[in-house]
Amino acid sequence: MKKFWPWLRLLLAVAILVAMGVRLGTGAFLDGLRAIDAFSVAAALAIGFVTTLLSAGRWVLIARRLGLSLSLRTAVSDYYRALLVNAVLPAGVLGDVHRAVNHGRESGDVGRGVRAVFFERFAGQMVLIGIGLAVLLLHPAPGLDLGLNGTAAGLVFVGLVALVALGWRIRAVRKVLVNTLADGIRLLSLKTLPAVVGLSAATVAGYVAMFVVAARAAGSDATITQLAPVVVLALLIMAIPVNIGGFGPREAFLAVAFSAAGLGAQHGFTTGIVYGVLALIAALPGAVVLFLSRRTKVEKTQVVTEGLGQPREQELALAG
């Protein structure tokens, strides 16, 4: 099952997108691509920089609290690279795995480097869930009443799937926390926890802002009050490990949620497509980081090779 699960995830994501395409037509997808303009691209890059900076700052705080050295500049560049890798590779977490192992090796403690990234991601998810519950209590998602119709029932079903996926992750997290309890307790200090929560909350606000930009680009005139509960649930849906670069369940959920709110299923699907593309654009600076890191690695290799060759050249000169 472990061998076929990655392929099964891709097939499920493709099936979801194909089903939405058949239901709403390919025009909704093309509308999403055509809706992206210079303003939305600039907004995506700006919001992406802010959220990446906030997330990197959260990582720095946690890593330093665990006794690892990490500068903000290094954290930002590594985070951008991880975002790009996560966006273009199917698993969706390989970028985080790379930055965790790479930082651990550079710090001389791979285990603690991995735990630092784990706690950094876990903190963000827990704050997102907390904000999601608060938003849903204050502004319940439309359609969730006793008179559920077919569309709202679909919304409930997708939400339950998200909760099941989150429950699985929480159980996995709990197992990890048992093995890393000491590090977890260290992070509960008043010097670290409030700052981590604050940075995580600000990051979630950035994600919401990106969704608003996507909705406006898609032609939706929904108010922030209407969008807030839907967006928060969409962010939770994105935790489901069945997607292609983030595409899949998010678009299905947004189509159902927008329909239940009377905003139009096509607008919801198009908003999901626009958000996915904008998120990829926001991660593009990671390509620059990858290029520069590769170039630096090549230069270091050349320096080492030249250094090894110098003694041999000197010996030949003396022999002559």
DAVENGI-V436157 format. One record per helix or strand. SS is the DSSP state (A for helix, B for strand). FROM is the first residue (numbers start at 1). LEN is the number of residues. If there is no record, write none. Layout:
{{SS/FROM/LEN} {SS/FROM/LEN}}
This chain:
{{A/2/23} {A/26/9} {A/38/28} {A/72/17} {A/94/14} {A/110/29} {A/150/30} {A/181/6} {A/193/25} {A/224/14} {B/243/2} {B/247/2} {A/249/12} {A/265/18} {A/285/35}}
